[in-house]
Amino acid sequence: MTFHPLLVEKTGEAEVSATVQALTEGRLPNGNVTFAVVYSTVNYKDGLCLQPNNGLVREYPHVPGIDFTRIQFRS
């Protein structure tokens, strides 16, 4: 399965970049739950994740976003 998230990557000690990229499930960390999301938003906390040394991102690359609607569960 391929999806197109906003991906935040560390590019230097005090620099990050954010781009929309095509990713596969194989690039996701182990131990997460996967949903088929139809709509999503970027909120204030997600915007903070776009800043370097923000204290919110534990590991890079990082896909921000915790808000979603109209989910379709996959089995």
N, CA, C and O atoms as a Tripos MOL2 file, in Angstrom:
@<TRIPOS>MOLECULE
protein
  300   299    75     0     0
PROTEIN
NO_CHARGES

@<TRIPOS>ATOM
      1 N           0.8420   -1.1750    0.0000 N.3       1 MET1
      2 CA          0.0000    0.0000    0.0000 C.3       1 MET1
      3 C           0.8900    1.2420    0.0000 C.2       1 MET1
      4 O           1.8410    1.3310    0.7760 O.2       1 MET1
      5 N           0.5820    2.1790   -0.8570 N.am      2 THR2
      6 CA          1.3090    3.4430   -0.9260 C.3       2 THR2
      7 C           0.3950    4.5660   -0.4380 C.2       2 THR2
      8 O          -0.7940    4.5940   -0.7550 O.2       2 THR2
      9 N           0.9600    5.4830    0.3310 N.am      3 PHE3
     10 CA          0.2100    6.6470    0.8020 C.3       3 PHE3
     11 C           1.1190    7.8630    0.6800 C.2       3 PHE3
     12 O           2.3250    7.7280    0.4740 O.2       3 PHE3
     13 N           0.5340    9.0530    0.8100 N.am      4 HIS4
     14 CA          1.2660   10.3010    0.5620 C.3       4 HIS4
     15 C           1.1630   11.2390    1.7720 C.2       4 HIS4
     16 O           0.3700   12.1800    1.7540 O.2       4 HIS4
     17 N           1.9550   10.9900    2.8180 N.am      5 PRO5
     18 CA          1.8900   11.8460    4.0040 C.3       5 PRO5
     19 C           2.8470   13.0310    3.9150 C.2       5 PRO5
     20 O           3.7230   13.0810    3.0510 O.2       5 PRO5
     21 N           2.6590   13.9750    4.8200 N.am      6 LEU6
     22 CA          3.6420   15.0150    5.0590 C.3       6 LEU6
     23 C           4.7380   14.3550    5.8830 C.2       6 LEU6
     24 O           4.4640   13.8370    6.9650 O.2       6 LEU6
     25 N           5.9630   14.3650    5.3950 N.am      7 LEU7
     26 CA          7.0690   13.6900    6.0590 C.3       7 LEU7
     27 C           8.0830   14.7310    6.5130 C.2       7 LEU7
     28 O           8.5840   15.5120    5.7050 O.2       7 LEU7
     29 N           8.3840   14.7390    7.8150 N.am      8 VAL8
     30 CA          9.3630   15.6530    8.3830 C.3       8 VAL8
     31 C          10.6580   14.8790    8.5930 C.2       8 VAL8
     32 O          10.6790   13.8430    9.2580 O.2       8 VAL8
     33 N          11.7390   15.4020    8.0130 N.am      9 GLU9
     34 CA         13.0350   14.7410    8.1310 C.3       9 GLU9
     35 C          14.0700   15.7260    8.6720 C.2       9 GLU9
     36 O          14.0370   16.9180    8.3660 O.2       9 GLU9
     37 N          14.9770   15.2090    9.4720 N.am     10 LYS10
     38 CA         16.0520   16.0360   10.0060 C.3      10 LYS10
     39 C          17.1320   16.1600    8.9440 C.2      10 LYS10
     40 O          17.6260   15.1550    8.4340 O.2      10 LYS10
     41 N          17.5000   17.4020    8.6090 N.am     11 THR11
     42 CA         18.5010   17.6370    7.5730 C.3      11 THR11
     43 C          19.8020   18.1850    8.1410 C.2      11 THR11
     44 O          20.7930   18.2880    7.4180 O.2      11 THR11
     45 N          19.8160   18.5300    9.3950 N.am     12 GLY12
     46 CA         20.9970   19.0580   10.0770 C.3      12 GLY12
     47 C          20.7230   19.1080   11.5560 C.2      12 GLY12
     48 O          19.6220   18.7740   11.9930 O.2      12 GLY12
     49 N          21.7020   19.5180   12.3410 N.am     13 GLU13
     50 CA         21.5270   19.5640   13.7960 C.3      13 GLU13
     51 C          20.3500   20.4470   14.2050 C.2      13 GLU13
     52 O          19.6190   20.1210   15.1400 O.2      13 GLU13
     53 N          20.1710   21.5580   13.5070 N.am     14 ALA14
     54 CA         19.0780   22.4800   13.8410 C.3      14 ALA14
     55 C          18.2060   22.7610   12.6270 C.2      14 ALA14
     56 O          17.6670   23.8590   12.4870 O.2      14 ALA14
     57 N          18.0650   21.7630   11.7400 N.am     15 GLU15
     58 CA         17.2710   21.9540   10.5290 C.3      15 GLU15
     59 C          16.4000   20.7350   10.2610 C.2      15 GLU15
     60 O          16.8200   19.5940   10.4560 O.2      15 GLU15
     61 N          15.1840   21.0010    9.8120 N.am     16 VAL16
     62 CA         14.2830   19.9380    9.3650 C.3      16 VAL16
     63 C          13.6840   20.3580    8.0310 C.2      16 VAL16
     64 O          13.6420   21.5440    7.7020 O.2      16 VAL16
     65 N          13.2220   19.3750    7.2680 N.am     17 SER17
     66 CA         12.4970   19.6730    6.0320 C.3      17 SER17
     67 C          11.1900   18.8970    6.0670 C.2      17 SER17
     68 O          11.0990   17.8370    6.6870 O.2      17 SER17
     69 N          10.1870   19.4320    5.3990 N.am     18 ALA18
     70 CA          8.8790   18.7900    5.3400 C.3      18 ALA18
     71 C           8.4420   18.7240    3.8860 C.2      18 ALA18
     72 O           8.3590   19.7470    3.2050 O.2      18 ALA18
     73 N           8.1630   17.5170    3.4160 N.am     19 THR19
     74 CA          7.7140   17.3210    2.0450 C.3      19 THR19
     75 C           6.6310   16.2560    2.0290 C.2      19 THR19
     76 O           6.5650   15.4130    2.9230 O.2      19 THR19
     77 N           5.7920   16.2980    1.0210 N.am     20 VAL20
     78 CA          4.8180   15.2400    0.7910 C.3      20 VAL20
     79 C           5.5100   14.2050   -0.0890 C.2      20 VAL20
     80 O           5.9910   14.5180   -1.1780 O.2      20 VAL20
     81 N           5.5520   12.9690    0.3990 N.am     21 GLN21
     82 CA          6.2490   11.9090   -0.3170 C.3      21 GLN21
     83 C           5.3720   10.6750   -0.4210 C.2      21 GLN21
     84 O           4.4760   10.4630    0.3960 O.2      21 GLN21
     85 N           5.6380    9.8730   -1.4260 N.am     22 ALA22
     86 CA          4.9740    8.5750   -1.5440 C.3      22 ALA22
     87 C           5.7380    7.5840   -0.6720 C.2      22 ALA22
     88 O           6.9340    7.3710   -0.8680 O.2      22 ALA22
     89 N           5.0480    6.9810    0.2880 N.am     23 LEU23
     90 CA          5.6550    6.0090    1.1900 C.3      23 LEU23
     91 C           4.8860    4.7000    1.1410 C.2      23 LEU23
     92 O           3.7250    4.6590    0.7330 O.2      23 LEU23
     93 N           5.5390    3.6490    1.5550 N.am     24 THR24
     94 CA          4.8750    2.3500    1.7150 C.3      24 THR24
     95 C           4.8660    1.9930    3.1910 C.2      24 THR24
     96 O           5.5850    2.6020    3.9840 O.2      24 THR24
     97 N           4.0660    1.0210    3.5610 N.am     25 GLU25
     98 CA          3.9670    0.6140    4.9620 C.3      25 GLU25
     99 C           5.3030    0.1520    5.5180 C.2      25 GLU25
    100 O           5.5280    0.2250    6.7260 O.2      25 GLU25
    101 N           6.1880   -0.3220    4.6570 N.am     26 GLY26
    102 CA          7.4890   -0.7870    5.1020 C.3      26 GLY26
    103 C           8.3560    0.2990    5.7130 C.2      26 GLY26
    104 O           9.3070   -0.0070    6.4320 O.2      26 GLY26
    105 N           8.0490    1.5660    5.4420 N.am     27 ARG27
    106 CA          8.8160    2.6830    6.0200 C.3      27 ARG27
    107 C           8.2840    3.1270    7.3680 C.2      27 ARG27
    108 O           8.8840    3.9890    8.0100 O.2      27 ARG27
    109 N           7.1570    2.5520    7.8180 N.am     28 LEU28
    110 CA          6.5940    2.9220    9.1100 C.3      28 LEU28
    111 C           7.2960    2.1670   10.2310 C.2      28 LEU28
    112 O           7.7490    1.0410   10.0270 O.2      28 LEU28
    113 N           7.3930    2.7750   11.4190 N.am     29 PRO29
    114 CA          7.9870    2.0660   12.5550 C.3      29 PRO29
    115 C           7.1270    0.8760   12.9740 C.2      29 PRO29
    116 O           5.9140    0.8790   12.7640 O.2      29 PRO29
    117 N           7.7450   -0.1280   13.5570 N.am     30 ASN30
    118 CA          6.9980   -1.2850   14.0520 C.3      30 ASN30
    119 C           6.1440   -0.8990   15.2500 C.2      30 ASN30
    120 O           6.4660    0.0350   15.9860 O.2      30 ASN30
    121 N           5.0520   -1.6320   15.4330 N.am     31 GLY31
    122 CA          4.2190   -1.4450   16.6160 C.3      31 GLY31
    123 C           3.1410   -0.3980   16.4880 C.2      31 GLY31
    124 O           2.5140   -0.0540   17.4900 O.2      31 GLY31
    125 N           2.8940    0.1250   15.3030 N.am     32 ASN32
    126 CA          1.8470    1.1260   15.1120 C.3      32 ASN32
    127 C           0.5930    0.4910   14.5570 C.2      32 ASN32
    128 O           0.6370   -0.5960   13.9810 O.2      32 ASN32
    129 N          -0.5280    1.1740   14.7310 N.am     33 VAL33
    130 CA         -1.8010    0.7600   14.1550 C.3      33 VAL33
    131 C          -1.9870    1.5450   12.8650 C.2      33 VAL33
    132 O          -1.7520    2.7530   12.8320 O.2      33 VAL33
    133 N          -2.4100    0.8650   11.8010 N.am     34 THR34
    134 CA         -2.5980    1.5200   10.5150 C.3      34 THR34
    135 C          -4.0840    1.6680   10.2190 C.2      34 THR34
    136 O          -4.8410    0.7030   10.3260 O.2      34 THR34
    137 N          -4.5050    2.8880    9.8430 N.am     35 PHE35
    138 CA         -5.8730    3.1810    9.4440 C.3      35 PHE35
    139 C          -5.8670    3.6650    8.0100 C.2      35 PHE35
    140 O          -4.8960    4.2720    7.5600 O.2      35 PHE35
    141 N          -6.9310    3.4060    7.3000 N.am     36 ALA36
    142 CA         -7.1290    4.0050    5.9840 C.3      36 ALA36
    143 C          -7.8690    5.3190    6.2220 C.2      36 ALA36
    144 O          -9.0750    5.3120    6.4720 O.2      36 ALA36
    145 N          -7.1650    6.4380    6.1480 N.am     37 VAL37
    146 CA         -7.7240    7.7510    6.4570 C.3      37 VAL37
    147 C          -8.2030    8.4080    5.1700 C.2      37 VAL37
    148 O          -7.4900    8.4390    4.1670 O.2      37 VAL37
    149 N          -9.4120    8.9260    5.2180 N.am     38 VAL38
    150 CA         -9.9740    9.6000    4.0500 C.3      38 VAL38
    151 C          -9.6540   11.0940    4.0900 C.2      38 VAL38
    152 O          -9.3050   11.6690    3.0590 O.2      38 VAL38
    153 N          -9.7650   11.7400    5.2640 N.am     39 TYR39
    154 CA         -9.4750   13.1630    5.4260 C.3      39 TYR39
    155 C          -8.6150   13.3610    6.6650 C.2      39 TYR39
    156 O          -8.7590   12.6390    7.6520 O.2      39 TYR39
    157 N          -7.7240   14.3370    6.6110 N.am     40 SER40
    158 CA         -6.8770   14.6530    7.7450 C.3      40 SER40
    159 C          -6.6600   16.1540    7.7920 C.2      40 SER40
    160 O          -6.9220   16.8600    6.8180 O.2      40 SER40
    161 N          -6.1800   16.6380    8.9300 N.am     41 THR41
    162 CA         -5.8590   18.0550    9.0810 C.3      41 THR41
    163 C          -4.4870   18.1870    9.7280 C.2      41 THR41
    164 O          -3.9450   17.2250   10.2740 O.2      41 THR41
    165 N          -3.9440   19.3760    9.6580 N.am     42 VAL42
    166 CA         -2.7140   19.7070   10.3660 C.3      42 VAL42
    167 C          -3.0900   20.7350   11.4130 C.2      42 VAL42
    168 O          -3.6010   21.8050   11.0810 O.2      42 VAL42
    169 N          -2.8390   20.4180   12.6850 N.am     43 ASN43
    170 CA         -3.2000   21.3460   13.7510 C.3      43 ASN43
    171 C          -1.9550   22.0470   14.2980 C.2      43 ASN43
    172 O          -0.8600   21.8790   13.7620 O.2      43 ASN43
    173 N          -2.1230   22.8240   15.3530 N.am     44 TYR44
    174 CA         -1.0380   23.6140   15.9360 C.3      44 TYR44
    175 C           0.1410   22.7280   16.3460 C.2      44 TYR44
    176 O           1.2920   23.0610   16.0650 O.2      44 TYR44
    177 N          -0.1350   21.6210   16.9970 N.am     45 LYS45
    178 CA          0.9300   20.7260   17.4440 C.3      45 LYS45
    179 C           1.6920   20.1500   16.2470 C.2      45 LYS45
    180 O           2.9120   19.9940   16.3070 O.2      45 LYS45
    181 N           0.9920   19.8400   15.1820 N.am     46 ASP46
    182 CA          1.6540   19.3550   13.9680 C.3      46 ASP46
    183 C           2.5540   20.4370   13.3860 C.2      46 ASP46
    184 O           3.6450   20.1430   12.8990 O.2      46 ASP46
    185 N           2.1060   21.6750   13.4320 N.am     47 GLY47
    186 CA          2.9280   22.7830   12.9570 C.3      47 GLY47
    187 C           4.2070   22.9190   13.7610 C.2      47 GLY47
    188 O           5.2560   23.2480   13.2070 O.2      47 GLY47
    189 N           4.1340   22.6700   15.0660 N.am     48 LEU48
    190 CA          5.3340   22.7150   15.8960 C.3      48 LEU48
    191 C           6.3360   21.6350   15.4880 C.2      48 LEU48
    192 O           7.5440   21.8270   15.6240 O.2      48 LEU48
    193 N           5.8410   20.5080   14.9920 N.am     49 CYS49
    194 CA          6.7190   19.4220   14.5520 C.3      49 CYS49
    195 C           7.5640   19.8230   13.3480 C.2      49 CYS49
    196 O           8.5600   19.1690   13.0400 O.2      49 CYS49
    197 N           7.1670   20.8930   12.6690 N.am     50 LEU50
    198 CA          7.9140   21.3730   11.5100 C.3      50 LEU50
    199 C           9.0920   22.2530   11.9090 C.2      50 LEU50
    200 O           9.8870   22.6550   11.0590 O.2      50 LEU50
    201 N           9.2060   22.5570   13.2150 N.am     51 GLN51
    202 CA         10.2990   23.3800   13.7120 C.3      51 GLN51
    203 C          11.4090   22.4850   14.2620 C.2      51 GLN51
    204 O          11.1130   21.4750   14.9010 O.2      51 GLN51
    205 N          12.6780   22.8280   14.0320 N.am     52 PRO52
    206 CA         13.7680   22.0170   14.5770 C.3      52 PRO52
    207 C          13.8180   22.0960   16.1070 C.2      52 PRO52
    208 O          13.4490   23.1100   16.6980 O.2      52 PRO52
    209 N          14.2730   21.0270   16.7260 N.am     53 ASN53
    210 CA         14.4380   20.9580   18.1870 C.3      53 ASN53
    211 C          13.1800   21.3820   18.9400 C.2      53 ASN53
    212 O          13.2400   22.1740   19.8810 O.2      53 ASN53
    213 N          12.0390   20.8390   18.5080 N.am     54 ASN54
    214 CA         10.7550   21.2420   19.0690 C.3      54 ASN54
    215 C          10.3800   20.4720   20.3270 C.2      54 ASN54
    216 O           9.4530   20.8790   21.0270 O.2      54 ASN54
    217 N          11.0540   19.3940   20.6340 N.am     55 GLY55
    218 CA         10.7450   18.6010   21.8210 C.3      55 GLY55
    219 C           9.5730   17.6640   21.6400 C.2      55 GLY55
    220 O           9.2400   16.9220   22.5650 O.2      55 GLY55
    221 N           8.9380   17.6690   20.4900 N.am     56 LEU56
    222 CA          7.7800   16.8120   20.2470 C.3      56 LEU56
    223 C           8.1320   15.5610   19.4420 C.2      56 LEU56
    224 O           7.5350   14.5050   19.6540 O.2      56 LEU56
    225 N           9.0740   15.6640   18.5410 N.am     57 VAL57
    226 CA          9.4300   14.5490   17.6660 C.3      57 VAL57
    227 C          10.5260   13.7260   18.3330 C.2      57 VAL57
    228 O          11.5860   14.2460   18.6810 O.2      57 VAL57
    229 N          10.2540   12.4340   18.5060 N.am     58 ARG58
    230 CA         11.2410   11.5600   19.1370 C.3      58 ARG58
    231 C          12.2000   10.9510   18.1260 C.2      58 ARG58
    232 O          13.3880   10.7920   18.4060 O.2      58 ARG58
    233 N          11.6810   10.6100   16.9470 N.am     59 GLU59
    234 CA         12.4990    9.9770   15.9140 C.3      59 GLU59
    235 C          12.1600   10.5630   14.5480 C.2      59 GLU59
    236 O          11.0080   10.8950   14.2670 O.2      59 GLU59
    237 N          13.1650   10.6830   13.7190 N.am     60 TYR60
    238 CA         12.9890   11.1160   12.3400 C.3      60 TYR60
    239 C          13.2680    9.9430   11.4240 C.2      60 TYR60
    240 O          14.0810    9.0940   11.7900 O.2      60 TYR60
    241 N          12.6570    9.8390   10.2720 N.am     61 PRO61
    242 CA         11.6070   10.7260    9.7570 C.3      61 PRO61
    243 C          10.3270   10.5840   10.5850 C.2      61 PRO61
    244 O          10.1020    9.5690   11.2440 O.2      61 PRO61
    245 N           9.4980   11.6260   10.5330 N.am     62 HIS62
    246 CA          8.2820   11.7040   11.3430 C.3      62 HIS62
    247 C           7.1070   12.1080   10.4540 C.2      62 HIS62
    248 O           7.2260   13.0120    9.6270 O.2      62 HIS62
    249 N           5.9860   11.4390   10.6280 N.am     63 VAL63
    250 CA          4.7450   11.8040    9.9330 C.3      63 VAL63
    251 C           3.8360   12.4700   10.9600 C.2      63 VAL63
    252 O           3.2590   11.7790   11.8000 O.2      63 VAL63
    253 N           3.6940   13.8150   10.9140 N.am     64 PRO64
    254 CA          2.8190   14.4860   11.8690 C.3      64 PRO64
    255 C           1.3500   14.2360   11.5350 C.2      64 PRO64
    256 O           1.0090   13.8510   10.4170 O.2      64 PRO64
    257 N           0.5120   14.4590   12.5030 N.am     65 GLY65
    258 CA         -0.9260   14.3450   12.2780 C.3      65 GLY65
    259 C          -1.5600   13.3220   13.1900 C.2      65 GLY65
    260 O          -1.2260   12.1380   13.1460 O.2      65 GLY65
    261 N          -2.4780   13.7870   14.0180 N.am     66 ILE66
    262 CA         -3.2250   12.8770   14.8840 C.3      66 ILE66
    263 C          -4.7230   13.0280   14.6740 C.2      66 ILE66
    264 O          -5.5130   12.2560   15.2170 O.2      66 ILE66
    265 N          -5.1130   14.0260   13.8840 N.am     67 ASP67
    266 CA         -6.5310   14.2740   13.6160 C.3      67 ASP67
    267 C          -6.9150   13.6140   12.2990 C.2      67 ASP67
    268 O          -6.2430   13.7980   11.2840 O.2      67 ASP67
    269 N          -7.9900   12.8530   12.3220 N.am     68 PHE68
    270 CA         -8.4950   12.2900   11.0730 C.3      68 PHE68
    271 C          -9.9700   12.0210   11.1960 C.2      68 PHE68
    272 O         -10.5060   11.9240   12.3000 O.2      68 PHE68
    273 N         -10.6270   11.9000   10.0610 N.am     69 THR69
    274 CA        -12.0570   11.6430   10.0290 C.3      69 THR69
    275 C         -12.3670   10.5850    8.9910 C.2      69 THR69
    276 O         -11.5370   10.2550    8.1440 O.2      69 THR69
    277 N         -13.5780   10.0610    9.0720 N.am     70 ARG70
    278 CA        -14.0720    9.0720    8.1170 C.3      70 ARG70
    279 C         -13.0790    7.9280    7.8940 C.2      70 ARG70
    280 O         -12.6520    7.6670    6.7700 O.2      70 ARG70
    281 N         -12.7300    7.2650    8.9730 N.am     71 ILE71
    282 CA        -11.7830    6.1670    8.8430 C.3      71 ILE71
    283 C         -12.4790    4.9280    8.3130 C.2      71 ILE71
    284 O         -13.6790    4.7360    8.5070 O.2      71 ILE71
    285 N         -11.7150    4.1060    7.6510 N.am     72 GLN72
    286 CA        -12.1700    2.8150    7.1770 C.3      72 GLN72
    287 C         -11.2290    1.7730    7.7500 C.2      72 GLN72
    288 O         -10.0620    1.7180    7.3620 O.2      72 GLN72
    289 N         -11.7090    0.9530    8.6590 N.am     73 PHE73
    290 CA        -10.8430   -0.0390    9.2930 C.3      73 PHE73
    291 C         -10.4740   -1.1290    8.3070 C.2      73 PHE73
    292 O         -11.2930   -1.5620    7.4960 O.2      73 PHE73
    293 N          -9.2190   -1.5650    8.3920 N.am     74 ARG74
    294 CA         -8.7530   -2.6710    7.5850 C.3      74 ARG74
    295 C          -8.5070   -3.8640    8.5000 C.2      74 ARG74
    296 O          -8.0630   -3.7090    9.6380 O.2      74 ARG74
    297 N          -8.7930   -5.0220    8.0020 N.am     75 SER75
    298 CA         -8.5400   -6.2060    8.8230 C.3      75 SER75
    299 C          -7.2730   -6.8900    8.4230 C.2      75 SER75
    300 O          -6.9070   -7.9070    9.0120 O.2      75 SER75
@<TRIPOS>BOND
     1     1     2 1
     2     2     3 1
     3     3     4 2
     4     3     5 am
     5     5     6 1
     6     6     7 1
     7     7     8 2
     8     7     9 am
     9     9    10 1
    10    10    11 1
    11    11    12 2
    12    11    13 am
    13    13    14 1
    14    14    15 1
    15    15    16 2
    16    15    17 am
    17    17    18 1
    18    18    19 1
    19    19    20 2
    20    19    21 am
    21    21    22 1
    22    22    23 1
    23    23    24 2
    24    23    25 am
    25    25    26 1
    26    26    27 1
    27    27    28 2
    28    27    29 am
    29    29    30 1
    30    30    31 1
    31    31    32 2
    32    31    33 am
    33    33    34 1
    34    34    35 1
    35    35    36 2
    36    35    37 am
    37    37    38 1
    38    38    39 1
    39    39    40 2
    40    39    41 am
    41    41    42 1
    42    42    43 1
    43    43    44 2
    44    43    45 am
    45    45    46 1
    46    46    47 1
    47    47    48 2
    48    47    49 am
    49    49    50 1
    50    50    51 1
    51    51    52 2
    52    51    53 am
    53    53    54 1
    54    54    55 1
    55    55    56 2
    56    55    57 am
    57    57    58 1
    58    58    59 1
    59    59    60 2
    60    59    61 am
    61    61    62 1
    62    62    63 1
    63    63    64 2
    64    63    65 am
    65    65    66 1
    66    66    67 1
    67    67    68 2
    68    67    69 am
    69    69    70 1
    70    70    71 1
    71    71    72 2
    72    71    73 am
    73    73    74 1
    74    74    75 1
    75    75    76 2
    76    75    77 am
    77    77    78 1
    78    78    79 1
    79    79    80 2
    80    79    81 am
    81    81    82 1
    82    82    83 1
    83    83    84 2
    84    83    85 am
    85    85    86 1
    86    86    87 1
    87    87    88 2
    88    87    89 am
    89    89    90 1
    90    90    91 1
    91    91    92 2
    92    91    93 am
    93    93    94 1
    94    94    95 1
    95    95    96 2
    96    95    97 am
    97    97    98 1
    98    98    99 1
    99    99   100 2
   100    99   101 am
   101   101   102 1
   102   102   103 1
   103   103   104 2
   104   103   105 am
   105   105   106 1
   106   106   107 1
   107   107   108 2
   108   107   109 am
   109   109   110 1
   110   110   111 1
   111   111   112 2
   112   111   113 am
   113   113   114 1
   114   114   115 1
   115   115   116 2
   116   115   117 am
   117   117   118 1
   118   118   119 1
   119   119   120 2
   120   119   121 am
   121   121   122 1
   122   122   123 1
   123   123   124 2
   124   123   125 am
   125   125   126 1
   126   126   127 1
   127   127   128 2
   128   127   129 am
   129   129   130 1
   130   130   131 1
   131   131   132 2
   132   131   133 am
   133   133   134 1
   134   134   135 1
   135   135   136 2
   136   135   137 am
   137   137   138 1
   138   138   139 1
   139   139   140 2
   140   139   141 am
   141   141   142 1
   142   142   143 1
   143   143   144 2
   144   143   145 am
   145   145   146 1
   146   146   147 1
   147   147   148 2
   148   147   149 am
   149   149   150 1
   150   150   151 1
   151   151   152 2
   152   151   153 am
   153   153   154 1
   154   154   155 1
   155   155   156 2
   156   155   157 am
   157   157   158 1
   158   158   159 1
   159   159   160 2
   160   159   161 am
   161   161   162 1
   162   162   163 1
   163   163   164 2
   164   163   165 am
   165   165   166 1
   166   166   167 1
   167   167   168 2
   168   167   169 am
   169   169   170 1
   170   170   171 1
   171   171   172 2
   172   171   173 am
   173   173   174 1
   174   174   175 1
   175   175   176 2
   176   175   177 am
   177   177   178 1
   178   178   179 1
   179   179   180 2
   180   179   181 am
   181   181   182 1
   182   182   183 1
   183   183   184 2
   184   183   185 am
   185   185   186 1
   186   186   187 1
   187   187   188 2
   188   187   189 am
   189   189   190 1
   190   190   191 1
   191   191   192 2
   192   191   193 am
   193   193   194 1
   194   194   195 1
   195   195   196 2
   196   195   197 am
   197   197   198 1
   198   198   199 1
   199   199   200 2
   200   199   201 am
   201   201   202 1
   202   202   203 1
   203   203   204 2
   204   203   205 am
   205   205   206 1
   206   206   207 1
   207   207   208 2
   208   207   209 am
   209   209   210 1
   210   210   211 1
   211   211   212 2
   212   211   213 am
   213   213   214 1
   214   214   215 1
   215   215   216 2
   216   215   217 am
   217   217   218 1
   218   218   219 1
   219   219   220 2
   220   219   221 am
   221   221   222 1
   222   222   223 1
   223   223   224 2
   224   223   225 am
   225   225   226 1
   226   226   227 1
   227   227   228 2
   228   227   229 am
   229   229   230 1
   230   230   231 1
   231   231   232 2
   232   231   233 am
   233   233   234 1
   234   234   235 1
   235   235   236 2
   236   235   237 am
   237   237   238 1
   238   238   239 1
   239   239   240 2
   240   239   241 am
   241   241   242 1
   242   242   243 1
   243   243   244 2
   244   243   245 am
   245   245   246 1
   246   246   247 1
   247   247   248 2
   248   247   249 am
   249   249   250 1
   250   250   251 1
   251   251   252 2
   252   251   253 am
   253   253   254 1
   254   254   255 1
   255   255   256 2
   256   255   257 am
   257   257   258 1
   258   258   259 1
   259   259   260 2
   260   259   261 am
   261   261   262 1
   262   262   263 1
   263   263   264 2
   264   263   265 am
   265   265   266 1
   266   266   267 1
   267   267   268 2
   268   267   269 am
   269   269   270 1
   270   270   271 1
   271   271   272 2
   272   271   273 am
   273   273   274 1
   274   274   275 1
   275   275   276 2
   276   275   277 am
   277   277   278 1
   278   278   279 1
   279   279   280 2
   280   279   281 am
   281   281   282 1
   282   282   283 1
   283   283   284 2
   284   283   285 am
   285   285   286 1
   286   286   287 1
   287   287   288 2
   288   287   289 am
   289   289   290 1
   290   290   291 1
   291   291   292 2
   292   291   293 am
   293   293   294 1
   294   294   295 1
   295   295   296 2
   296   295   297 am
   297   297   298 1
   298   298   299 1
   299   299   300 2
@<TRIPOS>SUBSTRUCTURE
     1 MET1         2 RESIDUE 1 A MET
     2 THR2         6 RESIDUE 1 A THR
     3 PHE3        10 RESIDUE 1 A PHE
     4 HIS4        14 RESIDUE 1 A HIS
     5 PRO5        18 RESIDUE 1 A PRO
     6 LEU6        22 RESIDUE 1 A LEU
     7 LEU7        26 RESIDUE 1 A LEU
     8 VAL8        30 RESIDUE 1 A VAL
     9 GLU9        34 RESIDUE 1 A GLU
    10 LYS10       38 RESIDUE 1 A LYS
    11 THR11       42 RESIDUE 1 A THR
    12 GLY12       46 RESIDUE 1 A GLY
    13 GLU13       50 RESIDUE 1 A GLU
    14 ALA14       54 RESIDUE 1 A ALA
    15 GLU15       58 RESIDUE 1 A GLU
    16 VAL16       62 RESIDUE 1 A VAL
    17 SER17       66 RESIDUE 1 A SER
    18 ALA18       70 RESIDUE 1 A ALA
    19 THR19       74 RESIDUE 1 A THR
    20 VAL20       78 RESIDUE 1 A VAL
    21 GLN21       82 RESIDUE 1 A GLN
    22 ALA22       86 RESIDUE 1 A ALA
    23 LEU23       90 RESIDUE 1 A LEU
    24 THR24       94 RESIDUE 1 A THR
    25 GLU25       98 RESIDUE 1 A GLU
    26 GLY26      102 RESIDUE 1 A GLY
    27 ARG27      106 RESIDUE 1 A ARG
    28 LEU28      110 RESIDUE 1 A LEU
    29 PRO29      114 RESIDUE 1 A PRO
    30 ASN30      118 RESIDUE 1 A ASN
    31 GLY31      122 RESIDUE 1 A GLY
    32 ASN32      126 RESIDUE 1 A ASN
    33 VAL33      130 RESIDUE 1 A VAL
    34 THR34      134 RESIDUE 1 A THR
    35 PHE35      138 RESIDUE 1 A PHE
    36 ALA36      142 RESIDUE 1 A ALA
    37 VAL37      146 RESIDUE 1 A VAL
    38 VAL38      150 RESIDUE 1 A VAL
    39 TYR39      154 RESIDUE 1 A TYR
    40 SER40      158 RESIDUE 1 A SER
    41 THR41      162 RESIDUE 1 A THR
    42 VAL42      166 RESIDUE 1 A VAL
    43 ASN43      170 RESIDUE 1 A ASN
    44 TYR44      174 RESIDUE 1 A TYR
    45 LYS45      178 RESIDUE 1 A LYS
    46 ASP46      182 RESIDUE 1 A ASP
    47 GLY47      186 RESIDUE 1 A GLY
    48 LEU48      190 RESIDUE 1 A LEU
    49 CYS49      194 RESIDUE 1 A CYS
    50 LEU50      198 RESIDUE 1 A LEU
    51 GLN51      202 RESIDUE 1 A GLN
    52 PRO52      206 RESIDUE 1 A PRO
    53 ASN53      210 RESIDUE 1 A ASN
    54 ASN54      214 RESIDUE 1 A ASN
    55 GLY55      218 RESIDUE 1 A GLY
    56 LEU56      222 RESIDUE 1 A LEU
    57 VAL57      226 RESIDUE 1 A VAL
    58 ARG58      230 RESIDUE 1 A ARG
    59 GLU59      234 RESIDUE 1 A GLU
    60 TYR60      238 RESIDUE 1 A TYR
    61 PRO61      242 RESIDUE 1 A PRO
    62 HIS62      246 RESIDUE 1 A HIS
    63 VAL63      250 RESIDUE 1 A VAL
    64 PRO64      254 RESIDUE 1 A PRO
    65 GLY65      258 RESIDUE 1 A GLY
    66 ILE66      262 RESIDUE 1 A ILE
    67 ASP67      266 RESIDUE 1 A ASP
    68 PHE68      270 RESIDUE 1 A PHE
    69 THR69      274 RESIDUE 1 A THR
    70 ARG70      278 RESIDUE 1 A ARG
    71 ILE71      282 RESIDUE 1 A ILE
    72 GLN72      286 RESIDUE 1 A GLN
    73 PHE73      290 RESIDUE 1 A PHE
    74 ARG74      294 RESIDUE 1 A ARG
    75 SER75      298 RESIDUE 1 A SER
